[in-house]
């Protein structure tokens, strides 16, 4: 998911969503160990893959991020444990009344961004990190009048911000 969030930077989500399956194929189903072992030949192959966004920085960041995740795993046991430590293992249920209330980033996403960068991750600024946190369920940003807000509280527990 983080690869897709980074690839989306400066582009529309629909562009990336239409290429999602191509990304899975191009990056070996996002297998961290395989992606971290990519060499220059594989990188050049990816640069020629019309099914993904062919941006040098974005492609190289995916490879670098896979290598960084290996370091995170060594220190924290898993990427999951590392990520969820930022929210004490519980989804943060925000209480936004309108979509315009939802911020592009938060102090928590700034902290996550800094932590990921300290391991060598790229394309992980606070805004990308916040979108990532939303997409994996670390934060529930459905507005309080949305039926999913209550469903997610019931499903994931009642942690809140």
C-alpha positions as CSV (number, residue, x, y, z in Angstrom):
1,X,0.0,0.0,0.0
2,X,2.8,2.4,0.8
3,X,4.2,1.9,-2.7
4,X,0.8,2.9,-4.2
5,X,0.6,5.9,-1.9
6,X,4.0,7.1,-3.0
7,X,3.3,6.5,-6.7
8,X,0.2,8.6,-6.4
9,X,2.1,11.7,-5.3
10,X,1.3,14.4,-7.9
11,X,-1.2,12.1,-9.7
12,X,-4.8,11.3,-9.4
13,X,-5.9,8.2,-7.4
14,X,-7.8,6.8,-10.3
15,X,-4.6,6.6,-12.3
16,X,-2.9,4.5,-9.6
17,X,-6.0,2.4,-8.9
18,X,-6.2,1.5,-12.6
19,X,-2.5,0.3,-12.4
20,X,-2.8,-1.5,-9.1
21,X,-2.7,-5.0,-10.6
22,X,0.2,-4.0,-12.8
23,X,2.1,-2.9,-9.7
24,X,1.5,-6.2,-8.0
25,X,2.9,-8.0,-11.0
26,X,5.8,-5.7,-11.6
27,X,6.9,-5.8,-7.9
28,X,6.5,-9.5,-7.3
29,X,3.3,-9.2,-5.4
30,X,5.1,-6.7,-3.1
31,X,7.3,-9.4,-1.6
32,X,9.7,-7.3,0.5
33,X,12.5,-9.8,0.3
34,X,12.3,-10.1,-3.5
35,X,11.9,-6.3,-4.1
36,X,14.8,-5.5,-1.8
37,X,17.1,-7.8,-3.9
38,X,16.3,-6.0,-7.2
39,X,19.4,-5.0,-9.2
40,X,20.1,-2.4,-11.9
41,X,18.8,-4.8,-14.5
42,X,15.4,-5.2,-12.8
43,X,15.2,-1.4,-12.2
44,X,15.7,-0.8,-15.9
45,X,13.1,-3.4,-16.7
46,X,10.6,-1.6,-14.4
47,X,11.5,1.7,-16.1
48,X,10.2,0.2,-19.3
49,X,7.0,-1.2,-17.8
50,X,4.1,0.8,-19.2
51,X,1.8,-0.8,-16.7
52,X,3.3,1.3,-13.8
53,X,4.2,5.0,-13.4
54,X,7.7,5.1,-14.9
55,X,9.3,7.6,-12.6
56,X,12.9,6.9,-11.6
57,X,12.5,8.3,-8.1
58,X,9.3,6.5,-7.4
59,X,10.6,3.2,-8.7
60,X,13.9,3.5,-6.8
61,X,12.0,4.5,-3.7
62,X,10.0,1.3,-3.8
63,X,13.2,-0.7,-3.9
64,X,14.8,1.4,-1.2
65,X,11.7,1.2,1.0
66,X,11.7,-2.6,0.8
67,X,15.3,-2.5,2.1
68,X,14.3,-0.1,4.8
69,X,11.4,-2.4,5.8
70,X,13.9,-5.2,6.2
71,X,15.7,-3.1,8.8
72,X,12.4,-2.3,10.5
73,X,11.6,-6.0,10.7
74,X,15.0,-6.7,12.3
75,X,14.4,-4.1,15.0
76,X,10.7,-4.5,15.6
77,X,9.9,-8.0,14.5
78,X,7.5,-6.9,11.8
79,X,6.4,-3.8,9.8
80,X,3.0,-4.3,11.3
81,X,4.3,-4.1,14.9
82,X,6.3,-1.0,14.0
83,X,3.4,0.8,12.4
84,X,0.8,0.0,15.0
85,X,3.1,1.1,17.8
86,X,2.3,4.6,16.7
87,X,-1.3,4.2,17.7
88,X,-0.8,1.8,20.6
89,X,-2.2,-1.1,18.5
90,X,-5.6,0.5,18.2
91,X,-7.4,2.3,15.4
92,X,-7.8,6.0,16.1
93,X,-11.4,6.9,15.6
94,X,-11.6,10.6,14.8
95,X,-14.8,12.6,15.1
96,X,-14.9,14.7,12.0
97,X,-18.2,16.3,11.2
98,X,-17.5,17.2,7.6
99,X,-15.0,16.0,5.0
100,X,-13.4,19.5,5.0
101,X,-12.6,18.9,8.7
102,X,-10.3,16.0,7.8
103,X,-6.6,17.2,7.8
104,X,-4.1,16.3,5.1
105,X,-1.6,15.4,7.9
106,X,-1.4,15.1,11.6
107,X,1.3,15.2,14.3
108,X,1.1,11.4,14.3
109,X,1.7,11.3,10.5
110,X,4.7,13.7,11.0
111,X,6.1,11.3,13.6
112,X,5.6,8.3,11.4
113,X,7.2,10.1,8.4
114,X,10.3,11.0,10.4
115,X,10.6,7.4,11.8
116,X,10.3,5.9,8.3
117,X,12.8,8.3,6.9
118,X,15.2,7.4,9.7
119,X,15.3,3.9,8.2
120,X,15.9,5.2,4.7
121,X,12.3,5.2,3.4
122,X,11.5,7.8,0.7
123,X,8.2,9.2,-0.6
124,X,6.9,9.1,2.9
125,X,6.1,12.7,3.8
126,X,3.5,13.4,6.4
127,X,0.7,13.7,3.9
128,X,1.5,10.4,2.2
129,X,1.9,8.8,5.7
130,X,-1.5,10.1,6.7
131,X,-3.2,8.7,3.6
132,X,-1.4,5.4,4.3
133,X,-2.6,5.4,7.9
134,X,-6.2,5.9,6.6
135,X,-5.8,3.2,4.0
136,X,-4.6,0.5,6.4
137,X,-7.1,1.4,9.1
138,X,-4.8,3.0,11.6
139,X,-7.2,6.0,11.6
140,X,-10.9,6.0,11.0
141,X,-11.6,9.3,9.2
142,X,-15.1,8.6,8.1
143,X,-17.3,11.6,9.2
144,X,-19.5,10.9,12.2
145,X,-22.6,10.9,10.0
146,X,-21.2,8.2,7.8
147,X,-22.5,4.7,8.5
148,X,-18.9,3.3,8.2
149,X,-17.8,5.4,11.1
150,X,-19.9,3.5,13.6
151,X,-19.3,0.2,11.8
152,X,-15.6,0.6,12.1
153,X,-15.8,1.5,15.8
154,X,-17.8,-1.7,16.4
155,X,-15.4,-3.8,14.2
156,X,-12.1,-2.4,15.4
157,X,-12.7,-1.4,18.9
158,X,-13.2,2.0,20.5
159,X,-9.7,3.5,20.5
160,X,-10.0,7.3,19.8
161,X,-8.0,10.4,19.4
